[in-house]
Amino acid sequence: MKLAIVATLYKSSPYLAEFHRRASAAAAAFAGDDYEIVLVNDGSPDDSLAVAIALADQDAHVVVVDLSRNFGHHKAMMTGLAHSTADLVYLIDSDLEEHPEWLAPFSEQMFQEQADVVYGVQESRKGGLFERWSGSWFWSLFNMMTDMSLTPNIVTARLMTRRYVDALVRHAEREVFMAGLWHITGFVQKQCVVHKLSRGMSTYTLRHKVALLVNSITSFSNKPLTAIFYIGAVISGVALAANIYLVLNWLFFSRTLSGWTSLMASIWLIGGMLISSVGVIGIYLSKIFSEVKQRPYSIVRQIYRGGGK
């Protein structure tokens, strides 16, 4: 098969029919009749699954992968890629903020530059002031804490070769952060500037972004663990210097020091640092706990193939 379009479904019912129409038109223009559209239902609470099954009944190109519950956007994307079979795979969100028609310029750039991946990068980040600010610090902190150089403002939409997808789905980790996995898989990757639409507030709240940042950093870097050592070394050095000062003051000046405030502040500071350090270690231990159990990162309940197959 020449082309597979992979998209995830979560509260996607209002956009699904239009997405199917536009994705089918883009796929047919590129691959003729040799394509498939893989829709992964990530436990959507609306009627996205019913709409997708109806589309599959009408269109033999549609494959619906129904997950047993909501596993999260990144894990659903990995599941969809694992179920694709084509030589080229076009991954895209189904909410129409990203255009199925980007397939044409992506494929043209891929063949011109002999790339394995062409991915979209927003010319300017969508959303309001908070959305733009939070997105900016997310990528800055991630790159700083991991020594990776991920391109800020990347989007889901990307065209990938079969060999790249096969390498990507070999990652079997349970805590999936797609942007990091896209990067470390390697191969020749090229970016294409796109204009992404905004259909309202992002489903990623500040709490979700902080959780995603913590998960992504601890998945791709051990810097927080080494930072604990250096912070402890600095505090120990300061404490040693303070102790030397106190001893010299007692030996030569015999003055009673008024240090109640500084003492209590130091106790609270050291206590907070110790608890935070234990928390960082706990995060890494929880990841080890999750990985050693080897639970699947998603479970497929049923697959509906086009034409009622």
Number of C-alpha atoms within 10 A of each C-alpha: 13 17 26 28 26 26 25 28 28 22 19 23 21 13 15 21 17 14 21 19 11 16 23 23 14 19 24 15 13 16 14 13 14 14 24 27 27 28 30 30 29 27 19 19 15 14 13 24 25 12 16 27 23 17 22 23 18 13 18 16 19 27 28 24 27 24 20 14 15 17 15 15 20 16 21 29 24 23 22 24 25 14 18 23 18 19 15 23 26 28 23 25 21 25 22 19 16 20 20 24 15 20 22 15 11 23 20 12 16 22 11 9 13 12 17 20 25 26 22 23 21 17 13 12 21 20 16 11 10 10 16 15 12 15 18 14 13 16 18 15 13 21 16 12 17 19 12 14 13 17 14 16 17 20 21 19 23 23 28 24 19 19 12 19 24 14 13 20 17 11 12 14 17 18 16 22 19 17 15 18 14 17 15 13 15 13 15 13 19 17 17 16 13 18 16 18 15 15 11 9 11 10 8 11 12 13 9 11 15 14 11 16 18 14 17 20 20 21 18 17 15 13 14 16 15 11 12 18 12 11 13 16 12 12 15 12 12 12 13 12 11 12 12 12 12 13 12 12 14 13 10 8 9 11 9 8 9 8 9 9 9 10 11 11 12 13 12 12 12 14 12 12 16 14 11 13 19 13 12 17 14 12 15 17 12 11 16 11 11 14 15 10 9 11 12 11 17 18 16 15 10 11 16 19 21 21 16 15 10
